Amino acid sequence: MDTFRLDCVLEWDGHVSDPMTLTVSVTGEGLAGEGTGSFAMPRRFIGTAMRSESLPRAVAHDGSGFDLEVTRFDMMTGIAYYRTVGALPFGARRSA
């Protein structure tokens, strides 16, 4: 399984996170496939996660990005588990 790191911010319902690095495990065919991973949910996103029907978006510093579908949220640890939606960006990748 291939992985890459993406330096990004998360945008969700008008809220923007502090800069973070996501490590994405690619689950589809080659590097163009879908991915999965987890991140520490920013506190200001927790209410949004509970009520929003929109998807959060990981936006790299070069403007490329992808949508995330949060598949599970662990309230005890604050960790959100996700899968990517759509094609993964090539320009913002670096090997993990």
N, CA, C and O atoms as a MOPAC input file, in Angstrom:
PM7 MOZYME 1SCF
protein

 N      0.85100 1    -1.18200 1     0.00000 1
 C      0.00000 1     0.00000 1     0.00000 1
 C      0.89200 1     1.23800 1     0.00000 1
 O      1.82400 1     1.34100 1     0.79800 1
 N      0.60600 1     2.15500 1    -0.87900 1
 C      1.35500 1     3.39700 1    -1.00400 1
 C      0.80900 1     4.42900 1    -0.02300 1
 O     -0.38900 1     4.43800 1     0.26100 1
 N      1.66700 1     5.29100 1     0.49300 1
 C      1.21500 1     6.39000 1     1.35200 1
 C      1.89200 1     7.68000 1     0.89800 1
 O      2.95400 1     7.65700 1     0.27700 1
 N      1.25600 1     8.79800 1     1.21900 1
 C      1.88300 1    10.09200 1     0.99100 1
 C      1.42700 1    11.05400 1     2.07100 1
 O      0.41800 1    10.83300 1     2.74100 1
 N      2.18800 1    12.12400 1     2.22500 1
 C      1.85500 1    13.17800 1     3.19000 1
 C      1.41500 1    14.41400 1     2.42200 1
 O      1.94500 1    14.73000 1     1.35600 1
 N      0.43900 1    15.10100 1     2.98600 1
 C     -0.07100 1    16.32400 1     2.37300 1
 C     -0.10500 1    17.41500 1     3.43500 1
 O     -0.84200 1    17.31100 1     4.41500 1
 N      0.70100 1    18.47000 1     3.23800 1
 C      0.63000 1    19.64600 1     4.10600 1
 C     -0.56600 1    20.45200 1     3.63700 1
 O     -0.63700 1    20.83700 1     2.47000 1
 N     -1.51200 1    20.71200 1     4.54100 1
 C     -2.77700 1    21.30800 1     4.11000 1
 C     -3.48200 1    22.01300 1     5.26500 1
 O     -3.00800 1    22.02400 1     6.40100 1
 N     -4.61800 1    22.59400 1     4.93600 1
 C     -5.60800 1    23.03100 1     5.92200 1
 C     -6.89900 1    22.30900 1     5.56400 1
 O     -7.09000 1    21.90100 1     4.41900 1
 N     -7.77600 1    22.15100 1     6.53200 1
 C     -9.09800 1    21.59700 1     6.26700 1
 C    -10.09400 1    22.73800 1     6.21700 1
 O    -10.06900 1    23.63000 1     7.06500 1
 N    -10.97000 1    22.71100 1     5.22600 1
 C    -12.07100 1    23.67100 1     5.12000 1
 C    -13.36200 1    22.89400 1     5.29000 1
 O    -13.56800 1    21.86400 1     4.64900 1
 N    -14.24200 1    23.40100 1     6.17100 1
 C    -15.49100 1    22.69300 1     6.42100 1
 C    -16.55000 1    23.70000 1     6.84100 1
 O    -16.43000 1    24.32800 1     7.89300 1
 N    -17.56700 1    23.85300 1     6.04000 1
 C    -18.67800 1    24.77700 1     6.31800 1
 C    -18.19600 1    26.16900 1     6.70900 1
 O    -18.71500 1    26.76600 1     7.65200 1
 N    -17.21100 1    26.68300 1     5.99100 1
 C    -16.71700 1    28.02800 1     6.25100 1
 C    -15.66600 1    28.12000 1     7.33600 1
 O    -15.12400 1    29.20200 1     7.56100 1
 N    -15.36000 1    27.04000 1     8.01300 1
 C    -14.30600 1    27.01700 1     9.03000 1
 C    -13.02300 1    26.51300 1     8.38800 1
 O    -13.05500 1    25.63900 1     7.52200 1
 N    -11.89300 1    27.07000 1     8.81600 1
 C    -10.59400 1    26.64900 1     8.30000 1
 C     -9.72400 1    26.24800 1     9.48500 1
 O     -9.63700 1    26.97100 1    10.47700 1
 N     -9.08300 1    25.09100 1     9.37000 1
 C     -8.22200 1    24.59800 1    10.44400 1
 C     -6.86700 1    25.28600 1    10.40500 1
 O     -6.53800 1    25.98600 1     9.44700 1
 N     -6.09500 1    25.07900 1    11.44600 1
 C     -4.68900 1    25.44600 1    11.42900 1
 C     -3.99000 1    24.50200 1    10.44600 1
 O     -4.51700 1    23.43000 1    10.14500 1
 N     -2.81000 1    24.88600 1     9.94200 1
 C     -2.08200 1    23.98200 1     9.04300 1
 C     -1.81000 1    22.63400 1     9.72000 1
 O     -1.52900 1    22.57100 1    10.91700 1
 N     -1.89700 1    21.57500 1     8.94100 1
 C     -1.64700 1    20.23000 1     9.44800 1
 C     -1.05800 1    19.38900 1     8.32800 1
 O     -1.05000 1    19.79800 1     7.16700 1
 N     -0.57200 1    18.22000 1     8.68400 1
 C     -0.08400 1    17.25900 1     7.69700 1
 C     -0.93600 1    16.01200 1     7.79000 1
 O     -1.02100 1    15.38900 1     8.84900 1
 N     -1.57300 1    15.64200 1     6.67900 1
 C     -2.33600 1    14.39900 1     6.61200 1
 C     -1.45200 1    13.32800 1     5.98700 1
 O     -0.76800 1    13.58500 1     4.99700 1
 N     -1.46600 1    12.13500 1     6.56100 1
 C     -0.84400 1    10.97800 1     5.93100 1
 C     -1.97100 1    10.15600 1     5.34300 1
 O     -2.87600 1     9.72500 1     6.05700 1
 N     -1.91300 1     9.93800 1     4.04000 1
 C     -2.97900 1     9.24600 1     3.32000 1
 C     -2.45500 1     7.89900 1     2.83300 1
 O     -1.42300 1     7.83100 1     2.16500 1
 N     -3.16500 1     6.83800 1     3.16700 1
 C     -2.86000 1     5.50400 1     2.64700 1
 C     -3.70800 1     5.29200 1     1.40400 1
 O     -4.93700 1     5.30500 1     1.47500 1
 N     -3.05900 1     5.10000 1     0.27500 1
 C     -3.76800 1     4.93900 1    -0.99600 1
 C     -4.33200 1     3.53100 1    -1.06900 1
 O     -3.60500 1     2.55200 1    -0.89400 1
 N     -5.63700 1     3.43100 1    -1.33000 1
 C     -6.30700 1     2.12900 1    -1.32700 1
 C     -6.72600 1     1.66200 1    -2.70400 1
 O     -7.10700 1     0.50200 1    -2.86700 1
 N     -6.66700 1     2.53700 1    -3.70300 1
 C     -7.10600 1     2.15700 1    -5.04700 1
 C     -5.93400 1     1.79800 1    -5.94100 1
 O     -4.83000 1     1.53400 1    -5.46500 1
 N     -6.18600 1     1.79300 1    -7.23500 1
 C     -5.16900 1     1.48700 1    -8.23700 1
 C     -4.12000 1     2.58400 1    -8.29300 1
 O     -4.44500 1     3.73000 1    -8.60000 1
 N     -2.89200 1     2.25900 1    -8.00700 1
 C     -1.79600 1     3.21600 1    -8.11400 1
 C     -2.02600 1     4.45600 1    -7.26800 1
 O     -2.84600 1     4.44400 1    -6.35000 1
 N     -1.31300 1     5.51100 1    -7.57200 1
 C     -1.43300 1     6.74900 1    -6.80200 1
 C     -2.65500 1     7.56300 1    -7.17500 1
 O     -2.92500 1     8.58100 1    -6.53600 1
 N     -3.40700 1     7.14900 1    -8.19300 1
 C     -4.60600 1     7.89000 1    -8.58300 1
 C     -5.84000 1     7.38400 1    -7.84700 1
 O     -6.93800 1     7.89700 1    -8.06200 1
 N     -5.67700 1     6.39400 1    -6.99000 1
 C     -6.81600 1     5.79700 1    -6.30600 1
 C     -7.32900 1     6.62500 1    -5.15400 1
 O     -6.91100 1     7.76400 1    -4.95000 1
 N     -8.24000 1     6.03700 1    -4.40500 1
 C     -8.76500 1     6.67100 1    -3.20600 1
 C     -7.80900 1     6.40300 1    -2.05400 1
 O     -6.86700 1     5.62100 1    -2.18000 1
 N     -8.06300 1     7.06100 1    -0.93600 1
 C     -7.20400 1     6.87800 1     0.21700 1
 C     -7.98300 1     6.88500 1     1.50800 1
 O     -9.16100 1     7.24000 1     1.54300 1
 N     -7.30700 1     6.48500 1     2.57000 1
 C     -7.87900 1     6.49600 1     3.91000 1
 C     -6.84900 1     7.06400 1     4.87000 1
 O     -5.66200 1     7.13500 1     4.55400 1
 N     -7.30600 1     7.46100 1     6.03000 1
 C     -6.39900 1     7.96100 1     7.05100 1
 C     -7.16500 1     8.45900 1     8.25200 1
 O     -8.35600 1     8.18500 1     8.40500 1
 N     -6.47400 1     9.19100 1     9.10100 1
 C     -7.10200 1     9.76000 1    10.29300 1
 C     -6.40700 1    11.07700 1    10.62100 1
 O     -5.28800 1    11.33000 1    10.17500 1
 N     -7.07600 1    11.90100 1    11.39800 1
 C     -6.48900 1    13.16100 1    11.84900 1
 C     -7.12200 1    13.55000 1    13.17000 1
 O     -8.22200 1    13.10800 1    13.50200 1
 N     -6.41000 1    14.38800 1    13.92600 1
 C     -6.95800 1    14.92900 1    15.16700 1
 C     -7.95400 1    16.01900 1    14.77700 1
 O     -7.57900 1    17.02600 1    14.17600 1
 N     -9.21700 1    15.81200 1    15.12200 1
 C    -10.28400 1    16.75100 1    14.75400 1
 C    -10.08600 1    18.06800 1    15.50900 1
 O    -10.07800 1    18.07500 1    16.74000 1
 N     -9.92500 1    19.18900 1    14.78200 1
 C     -9.84600 1    20.48100 1    15.46500 1
 C    -11.12400 1    20.71500 1    16.28400 1
 O    -12.22400 1    20.42600 1    15.81400 1
 N    -10.97700 1    21.23000 1    17.49100 1
 C    -12.13500 1    21.42700 1    18.38500 1
 C    -13.26400 1    22.19400 1    17.73300 1
 O    -14.43500 1    21.85700 1    17.91300 1
 N    -12.92100 1    23.22700 1    16.97300 1
 C    -13.98100 1    24.05100 1    16.38100 1
 C    -14.74500 1    23.31600 1    15.28800 1
 O    -15.78000 1    23.80100 1    14.83100 1
 N    -14.25500 1    22.15200 1    14.85800 1
 C    -14.95000 1    21.36200 1    13.84300 1
 C    -15.90400 1    20.33800 1    14.43900 1
 O    -16.72500 1    19.78400 1    13.70900 1
 N    -15.82600 1    20.07000 1    15.72100 1
 C    -16.62300 1    18.98000 1    16.30100 1
 C    -18.11500 1    19.23500 1    16.13800 1
 O    -18.84400 1    18.32400 1    15.74600 1
 N    -18.59000 1    20.43200 1    16.42400 1
 C    -20.00600 1    20.74700 1    16.22500 1
 C    -20.40400 1    20.64600 1    14.76400 1
 O    -21.48600 1    20.15800 1    14.43900 1
 N    -19.52000 1    21.11200 1    13.87800 1
 C    -19.77500 1    21.02000 1    12.44000 1
 C    -19.89100 1    19.56400 1    12.01700 1
 O    -20.75900 1    19.21100 1    11.21800 1
 N    -19.02400 1    18.72400 1    12.54800 1
 C    -19.03700 1    17.29700 1    12.19300 1
 C    -20.35200 1    16.64500 1    12.58600 1
 O    -20.82300 1    15.73900 1    11.89900 1
 N    -20.94500 1    17.09100 1    13.67600 1
 C    -22.17100 1    16.47400 1    14.16500 1
 C    -23.40500 1    16.91200 1    13.37100 1
 O    -24.38700 1    16.17200 1    13.30300 1
 N    -23.36700 1    18.12100 1    12.76300 1
 C    -24.58100 1    18.62300 1    12.12200 1
 C    -24.47200 1    18.84200 1    10.62100 1
 O    -25.49200 1    19.00000 1     9.95100 1
 N    -23.26900 1    18.85400 1    10.08300 1
 C    -23.07800 1    19.21200 1     8.67900 1
 C    -23.35300 1    18.04900 1     7.73400 1
 O    -23.07100 1    16.89000 1     8.03900 1
 N    -23.91000 1    18.39500 1     6.57900 1
 C    -24.07100 1    17.39900 1     5.52100 1
 C    -23.01500 1    17.59400 1     4.43700 1
 O    -22.91700 1    16.78600 1     3.51400 1
 N    -22.22500 1    18.66200 1     4.54400 1
 C    -21.16700 1    18.88900 1     3.55900 1
 C    -19.91500 1    18.10300 1     3.95800 1
 O    -19.77500 1    17.66400 1     5.10000 1
 N    -19.02100 1    17.94100 1     3.00000 1
 C    -17.78200 1    17.21300 1     3.24100 1
 C    -16.65700 1    18.18800 1     3.55300 1
 O    -16.59700 1    19.26700 1     2.96400 1
 N    -15.76400 1    17.82800 1     4.47200 1
 C    -14.57200 1    18.65400 1     4.66300 1
 C    -13.66300 1    18.50500 1     3.44500 1
 O    -13.70300 1    17.49000 1     2.75000 1
 N    -12.85100 1    19.51800 1     3.19700 1
 C    -11.92700 1    19.49000 1     2.05600 1
 C    -10.52200 1    19.75900 1     2.56100 1
 O    -10.28800 1    20.73000 1     3.28200 1
 N     -9.58300 1    18.89400 1     2.18100 1
 C     -8.16500 1    19.10900 1     2.46500 1
 C     -7.61100 1    19.95500 1     1.32700 1
 O     -7.67600 1    19.55600 1     0.16400 1
 N     -7.06600 1    21.12200 1     1.65800 1
 C     -6.54400 1    22.03400 1     0.64000 1
 C     -5.05000 1    22.22500 1     0.88200 1
 O     -4.63300 1    22.72200 1     1.92800 1
 N     -4.25300 1    21.82100 1    -0.10900 1
 C     -2.80000 1    21.95400 1    -0.02900 1
 C     -2.39600 1    23.40600 1    -0.26400 1
 O     -3.19800 1    24.22100 1    -0.72000 1
 N     -1.15000 1    23.71300 1     0.05300 1
 C     -0.64700 1    25.07600 1    -0.09800 1
 C     -0.63700 1    25.53600 1    -1.55000 1
 O     -0.66400 1    26.73700 1    -1.82000 1
 N     -0.59800 1    24.58200 1    -2.49800 1
 C     -0.61400 1    24.96500 1    -3.91400 1
 C     -2.03300 1    25.08300 1    -4.46500 1
 O     -2.21500 1    25.32100 1    -5.65900 1
 N     -3.04300 1    24.91700 1    -3.60100 1
 C     -4.43600 1    25.04700 1    -4.02000 1
 C     -5.10200 1    23.74500 1    -4.42000 1
 O     -6.32700 1    23.69100 1    -4.53100 1
 N     -4.31800 1    22.68700 1    -4.64100 1
 C     -4.92400 1    21.39700 1    -4.97100 1
 C     -5.55600 1    20.82000 1    -3.70700 1
 O     -5.22600 1    21.23300 1    -2.59600 1
 N     -6.45100 1    19.87800 1    -3.88000 1
 C     -7.07000 1    19.29000 1    -2.70600 1
 C     -8.04200 1    18.19600 1    -3.05800 1
 O     -8.21200 1    17.84000 1    -4.22400 1
 N     -8.67800 1    17.66800 1    -2.03400 1
 C     -9.66300 1    16.60800 1    -2.21400 1
 C    -10.62600 1    16.63100 1    -1.03900 1
 O    -10.30800 1    17.12200 1     0.04400 1
 N    -11.80800 1    16.08900 1    -1.28100 1
 C    -12.82100 1    15.99700 1    -0.23500 1
 C    -12.58300 1    14.75600 1     0.60800 1
 O    -12.03700 1    13.75700 1     0.14000 1
 N    -13.00700 1    14.84200 1     1.86400 1
 C    -12.90200 1    13.73100 1     2.80200 1
 C    -14.29100 1    13.36000 1     3.28200 1
 O    -15.12500 1    14.23500 1     3.51600 1
 N    -14.53900 1    12.09500 1     3.42800 1
 C    -15.76200 1    11.63600 1     4.08300 1
 C    -15.34300 1    11.06200 1     5.42500 1
 O    -14.63600 1    10.05600 1     5.48400 1
 N    -15.78400 1    11.70700 1     6.51000 1
 C    -15.46000 1    11.19600 1     7.84200 1
 C    -16.33000 1     9.96600 1     8.07600 1
 O    -17.55800 1    10.05400 1     8.10900 1
 N    -15.67700 1     8.82300 1     8.23700 1
 C    -16.40000 1     7.56000 1     8.39000 1
 C    -16.62100 1     7.19300 1     9.84600 1
 O    -17.52200 1     6.41900 1    10.17100 1
 N    -15.78800 1     7.75500 1    10.72500 1
 C    -15.93500 1     7.46200 1    12.15200 1
 C    -15.24000 1     8.56300 1    12.93400 1
 O    -14.20700 1     9.08000 1    12.50700 1
 N    -15.80600 1     8.92000 1    14.07600 1
 C    -15.19000 1     9.90400 1    14.95600 1
 C    -15.16200 1     9.33700 1    16.36200 1
 O    -16.20100 1     8.97600 1    16.91300 1
 N    -13.97200 1     9.25900 1    16.94200 1
 C    -13.79700 1     8.74400 1    18.29900 1
 C    -13.83500 1     9.92500 1    19.26600 1
 O    -12.87400 1    10.68900 1    19.35300 1
 N    -14.93400 1    10.07200 1    19.98600 1
 C    -15.11000 1    11.20200 1    20.91100 1
 C    -14.09700 1    11.16900 1    22.05600 1
 O    -13.74400 1    12.22000 1    22.59200 1
 N    -13.62900 1     9.99600 1    22.43500 1
 C    -12.68000 1     9.88300 1    23.55400 1
 C    -11.29700 1    10.41600 1    23.17800 1
 O    -10.64100 1    11.06000 1    23.99700 1
 N    -10.85400 1    10.15800 1    21.95900 1
 C     -9.51400 1    10.57000 1    21.54500 1
 C     -9.51200 1    11.81500 1    20.66400 1
 O     -8.47700 1    12.46300 1    20.51300 1
 N    -10.66700 1    12.15600 1    20.07900 1
 C    -10.74000 1    13.29200 1    19.16300 1
 C    -10.20200 1    12.98100 1    17.77500 1
 O     -9.92100 1    13.89200 1    16.99500 1
 N    -10.05700 1    11.69400 1    17.46500 1
 C     -9.52300 1    11.28300 1    16.16600 1
 C    -10.66600 1    11.01000 1    15.19100 1
 O    -11.61100 1    10.28800 1    15.51000 1
 N    -10.56700 1    11.59500 1    14.00400 1
 C    -11.53300 1    11.35800 1    12.92600 1
 C    -10.88100 1    10.43700 1    11.90100 1
 O     -9.73400 1    10.64700 1    11.50600 1
 N    -11.60600 1     9.43500 1    11.48200 1
 C    -11.14700 1     8.49800 1    10.45000 1
 C    -11.88600 1     8.85100 1     9.16500 1
 O    -13.08400 1     9.13200 1     9.19400 1
 N    -11.19000 1     8.83800 1     8.05700 1
 C    -11.79100 1     9.29800 1     6.81100 1
 C    -11.40000 1     8.40900 1     5.63800 1
 O    -10.47500 1     7.60000 1     5.70900 1
 N    -12.15000 1     8.59800 1     4.55400 1
 C    -11.76300 1     8.09000 1     3.23800 1
 C    -11.85100 1     9.27900 1     2.30200 1
 O    -12.65900 1    10.18500 1     2.50800 1
 N    -11.02400 1     9.27200 1     1.28200 1
 C    -11.03200 1    10.38000 1     0.33400 1
 C    -12.14800 1    10.18600 1    -0.67900 1
 O    -12.58500 1     9.06600 1    -0.94100 1
 N    -12.59900 1    11.29500 1    -1.24200 1
 C    -13.64900 1    11.28100 1    -2.25800 1
 C    -13.05600 1    11.91100 1    -3.51200 1
 O    -12.60100 1    13.05400 1    -3.46900 1
 N    -13.05400 1    11.19500 1    -4.61000 1
 C    -12.49400 1    11.72000 1    -5.85300 1
 C    -11.01100 1    11.43200 1    -5.97700 1
 O    -10.41100 1    10.77700 1    -5.12500 1
 N    -10.43600 1    11.93300 1    -7.05200 1
 C     -9.02500 1    11.68700 1    -7.35200 1
 C     -8.12500 1    12.42200 1    -6.36400 1
 O     -8.44100 1    13.52200 1    -5.91300 1
 N     -7.01600 1    11.80200 1    -6.04400 1
 C     -6.03100 1    12.42100 1    -5.16300 1
 C     -5.12800 1    13.33900 1    -5.98800 1
 O     -4.82100 1    13.02500 1    -7.13800 1
 N     -4.69400 1    14.47800 1    -5.41200 1
 C     -3.84200 1    15.41000 1    -6.16200 1
 C     -2.42000 1    14.86600 1    -6.30500 1
 O     -1.90200 1    14.22400 1    -5.39100 1
 N     -1.80000 1    15.12300 1    -7.43700 1
 C     -0.42200 1    14.68000 1    -7.64200 1
 C      0.57900 1    15.72900 1    -7.19500 1
 O      1.60700 1    15.37900 1    -6.61600 1
 N      0.30900 1    17.00600 1    -7.44500 1
 C      1.29100 1    18.05600 1    -7.19800 1
 C      1.67900 1    18.23800 1    -5.74800 1
 O      2.80900 1    18.63600 1    -5.46300 1
 N      0.77100 1    17.95500 1    -4.81500 1
 C      1.03200 1    18.24700 1    -3.40700 1
 C      1.62900 1    17.06200 1    -2.66100 1
 O      1.87900 1    17.16600 1    -1.46100 1
 N      1.86300 1    15.95000 1    -3.32800 1
 C      2.31800 1    14.74100 1    -2.65200 1
 C      3.80200 1    14.71700 1    -2.39900 1
 O      4.60100 1    15.22900 1    -3.18300 1
 N      4.14700 1    14.11800 1    -1.29900 1
 C      5.52700 1    13.70700 1    -1.08100 1
 C      5.45300 1    12.36200 1    -0.39600 1
 O      4.51300 1    12.10300 1     0.35500 1
 N      6.39000 1    11.53400 1    -0.62900 1
 C      6.36600 1    10.17500 1    -0.08800 1
 C      6.39200 1    10.19500 1     1.42900 1
 O      7.10000 1    11.00100 1     2.03300 1
 N      5.63100 1     9.31900 1     2.03800 1
 C      5.60600 1     9.24700 1     3.50900 1
 C      6.73400 1     8.36300 1     3.99700 1
 O      6.89000 1     8.17000 1     5.20300 1

